[in-house]
Amino acid sequence: MGELKDKFFLQYISAGLEKVRDGFREEHTPKKGNRFLIKGLTYEIGTCRKDGAQYVFEISSKIPQEVLPKNVKIEKYFSSVIKLMNKCAKKPSDSKMENIIHNTADEELKERDYVKLIYSYDENELCSNEDIGNRMKHHQENNTPVPDIPGVVTPGGRIVLALIREAIEKLARQNVLDLCAANEEVKKVMKDKAKNQPAVKKAAKKKTAKK
């Protein structure tokens, strides 16, 4: 029974993640595969897997090395983004900087460094007994049919899967928006620092010359 539940949960979480991908690709610029471009940066949402009691998926974004000041190392950019992400309501369970190779339209191979975040959600984060009760009450009071889900007979089971899918859509979308906001903030801070550095160095030289 547990294996069947896990199978249905993964199926509907995956359907929710696919809807989030499609939504971002429609709102912004679609790229090859399931990737999408937001404000000049490539993002990607990975597939979901079960790890113990957790449902786990990855979100990644390209490190914009080409627009960063020359003296800024990608490791500094990565650590700055992670610092902001750890302040979010939902913190990533793990993170890493990864080098990924992609084929371009002209079949050229290009290496890019990515911020990769791992998110883990347990069943209670996606659907609570209170959520189920409220949804059931809503259908009863409004005399509306419970979602029809093939292979699931009970109304309660169908409601659970519908809630799971809705929850992951909301949560994963927010995870991407959090990462997007962190990227934009770090880019801005680093560019502003780079602009101010020449003035600081110039002032320091004048002070040394006077001495």
N, C-alpha and C positions, 0 to 999 in steps of 0.2 A: 504493500500500500504506500509506503514511504517513497519508493522509487517512482511510482506512478505520479504522486504529488509533485516530486522534484521535476519530473518530466513536464508536467503541465505548467509549473511555475516558471521553469526555464523558457518554455515556449512563449508564454505571455510576457515575460520580461524582455525577451528578445524582440517580440513584436512591438513592445513599447519603445525600445531603443531604436528600432528601425524607423518608427514614426518620428522620433526626435531627429534622427539623421536626415530624413526626408524634409522635415520642417526647416532645418538650417540650410539645406541645399536649395530649397525654394526661396527662402528669405535672403540668402546671400549668394555666393558664387560656387556652383558645384565644381568639383575637381575629379580627376580620375579615381575610379573605385568608389568608395563611400566617403571620400574626404570632401571638405568644403572650406572655402576661404572667407574669413571674417577680418575686415580691416587690414588686409594684406598678409595675414597669417593663415597657414594651413592647419586645420583641426581634423581630428579623427576620433570616432567612438568605436571601441572594440566590441567584440562579442562577449556575452555573459557566460560564466561558468559557475559551477557549484564548488565551494571549498569549505568542507565541514558544514556548519550551519549558515554560512555566508554565501550570498550571491555576489559575484565579483565581476567587474568589468573595468576597462581602462579607457582613459581619455588622454589624448596627446595633442600638443601644439608645437609647431616648428619654432626653433629659436632664430629670431631675425638677425642673424650675424651680419648680413650685408648692410643693414641700416644702423647697426650699433656703432658708437664711437670706437676708433681703432684701438684705444688702450683698454677697452672693456673685454675681458675674457668671458667666454660662454659659460664657464663655471660660475662666475659672479652673477650673470643674468639668471641662471638656473636657481641658484640659492636664494636670490631675491624674490623670484616668483613663488618658490616653495614657502618662504617665510610668510607671504601674504595669503597663500592658500591655507596655511595652517591656522589662520585667524577666521576662516569662514565657518558658518554654522555647521556644515558637514565637512570635516577634514578628510583629506585622502588618507587611506590606511597605509599607503606606501608611495614612494616616488623614486624616479630614477631618470638620469639623462641618457638618452639612447641615440646611437647613430643609425639612421635608416637609409637604405638605398632604394631609390625609385627610378623607374623608367620614365623618361619624358616623352612628349608626342613624337619626337624625331628619333626615338629609341636610344637616346643618350642616357647613360647612367649618371645620376646625381646623388651625392651624399649630403644628407642634412642631419643636423642635430635637433633632437626633440626633447621637450619636457613631457614625461610620461607619468600620469597619475593613476593610481589604482584605488578604486572605490569599492567598499564592501558594505552590503546591506543585509541585515537579517530579516526574517519573516515579519517580526513585530514592527520594524520600521516601515514596511510596505503595506501592512494590513493588520489592524487591531480588531478585537472583538467588538469594540465600540463602533468602529467604522462599518463592520458587517451589520450590526444591529440598526444603525442609522440608515444604511442603504436599504435594508429589508423593509424598514418602516416607511421609507420614502415610496417604494414600489407599492406597498399595500395602501397607503393613504391616497396615492394618486392613481391607483388602479392601472399602473404601467407594467408591461411585461419585463421579467428579468432577462438580461442578455442571453441569447441562445448560443451555447457553446457546445459544439459537437463532442460527444464522449463523456460529458458531465451531465448527470441526471438531476441531481438535487439543486434547488434554487440557491441554497447557501453556497454550494461549491461554485456555481456560475458567478455569483456575486463576488466571491473571494478573488477569482481570476480577473474579473473586470477591475476590481479595486487595485490588484497587484499591477496590472498594466497601466492604469491611470497614475498610480503613485510613481512608478519608475519613469514615466514620461515627464512628470513634474520635477522629480529629483535630478535626473540626468541632464535635463535642460538647464537647471540651475547650476549644476556642476560645470557645464560648458561656459555658461555666462560668467561664473566666478573666475574661471581660468582666463577668459577673454579680458575681464576687467583687470586682473592681475598683470597680464601681459601689457596692456595699455599703460597702466600706472608705472611699471618698471621701465618701459621704453621712454616714457616722458621724463622720469626722474634722471635716467642716465643721459639723455640728450641735453637736459637742462644743466647738469653738472659739467658736461663737456663744453657747453657754451660759456660757462662761467670760469672755467679753468684758465684760458689765456689771460683774462683780466687779472686774475689772482697772481699768476706768474709774473705778469708785467709789473704789477704793484710791488711784488717782492723784489724784483730786480732794481727798481727805482730806490727802494728803501736801502738795499745793499750798497748801491752807488753813492748815496748820500753819506753813508758811514765812511 
